[in-house]
Amino acid sequence: MSTPPDGLPVYRVLTGPDDPVFCHRVSEALELGYRLHEGPAVTFDGERVIVAQAVVWPG
């Protein structure tokens, strides 16, 4: 597949609290065929750890 499915963009940044829901979102993107772009960015909002992970469509 030369383009992402369902009209998804080639480059995506997934963000959210560092919890199982976020991990599943990243895993789902990888299962669709996206690849990780560099490492994640991590910050703390005073209550919880927030993560951002970029993914790109290969090609």
C-alpha positions in Angstrom: 0.0 0.0 0.0 1.6 3.3 -1.1 -0.6 5.5 1.0 -2.0 5.1 4.5 -5.4 3.5 4.9 -8.7 5.4 5.6 -7.3 8.7 4.4 -4.9 9.0 7.3 -1.9 11.4 6.9 1.6 10.2 6.1 2.9 11.9 9.2 1.1 11.7 12.6 1.9 12.7 16.1 0.2 10.7 18.7 -0.1 12.3 22.2 -1.6 11.4 25.5 -0.9 10.2 29.1 1.6 7.4 29.3 -0.9 4.7 30.0 -2.1 1.5 28.3 -4.6 3.5 26.0 -1.7 5.5 24.6 0.4 2.4 24.1 -2.4 0.7 22.3 -2.8 3.7 19.9 0.9 3.5 19.0 0.7 -0.3 18.6 -2.4 0.1 16.3 -0.5 2.6 14.1 2.4 0.2 13.9 0.1 -2.7 13.0 -1.4 -0.5 10.1 2.2 -0.1 8.7 3.4 3.1 10.2 7.0 3.3 11.5 8.3 5.2 14.5 10.0 8.5 13.7 12.7 9.0 16.3 12.1 8.5 20.0 9.2 9.8 22.0 9.0 13.2 23.7 8.0 13.0 27.4 6.9 15.7 29.8 5.2 15.9 33.2 2.1 18.1 33.6 2.1 18.2 37.4 -0.1 15.1 37.7 1.0 12.6 35.1 3.5 11.8 32.4 2.5 12.9 28.9 4.0 11.3 25.8 4.2 12.3 22.1 5.3 9.9 19.5 5.6 10.7 15.8 4.9 8.0 13.3 5.4 8.1 9.5 4.2 6.0 6.6 7.1 4.3 4.9 7.9 5.3 1.3 
